[in-house]
Amino acid sequence: MNIVLFGKPGAGKGTQAPRLAERLGVATLATGDVLRAAVQAGTALGREAKGYMDRGALVPDAVILGIVREALAAPGYARGAILDGVVRTVPQAEGMRGVMAGLGRRIDAVLDFDVANDEIVRRLSSRLVCAACQTPYMTGKVGDPCPKCGGVLVRRKDDEPEAIRHRLEVFEAQTAPVFEWYRAAGTPVATVDATGPVDEVTARALKALGR
Ligand code: AMP
């Protein structure tokens, strides 16, 4: 089963992806996590992506499609994937169709996590992430240890107010049309209310998937 998690930055995709993956018995693939790890490791990919990421712009489609193509061919994704943070542009949706077809798979559903902009700004400005395992947290302070792995909690550079504003504009201009693209392509799509307790959002998402 291959599911695209769709929604604004801060809609909760990174929180819900591992929960859904566990329930569905598949792995998660978060392009943002792959890119942040590459930036931290100082690889060629990281050096290329860093400038885009720091200002809240999208990394070029060809780079993203390369990451996804390589990752999904690995044995860990043989049963499918929860795709978190990809697909973010219509050219990526078109490219993904080819990537999936090459693997004999397809996107089975798109879940749109729906949250209003003022709530997004509130969430992102108080969000911290673990520098090591990337788990997002809405409580704690910079420098605290990650409850999950002991890494250090940090604020993402793109969670600063200026970058948040830009990311929301990018979402409207480049990402929002992707949802309609999938609907028009005949892929099952569903909008999930992504406000309220995390467990309730997970339950709504599973229900939308018929689970
Ligand atoms: P995220 O963790 O999903 O919010 O992604 C963080 C940043 O990584 C984004 O603001 C982009 O700069 C970059 N990024 C992650 N996934 C993609 C994607 N599918 N297309 C383009 N850029 C991406």
Residues whose N, C-alpha, C, O or C-beta is under 5 A from the ligand:
A	BS01	AMP	P9 T31 G32 D33 L35 Y52 M53 G56 A57 L58 V59 I64 D84 G85 V86 R88
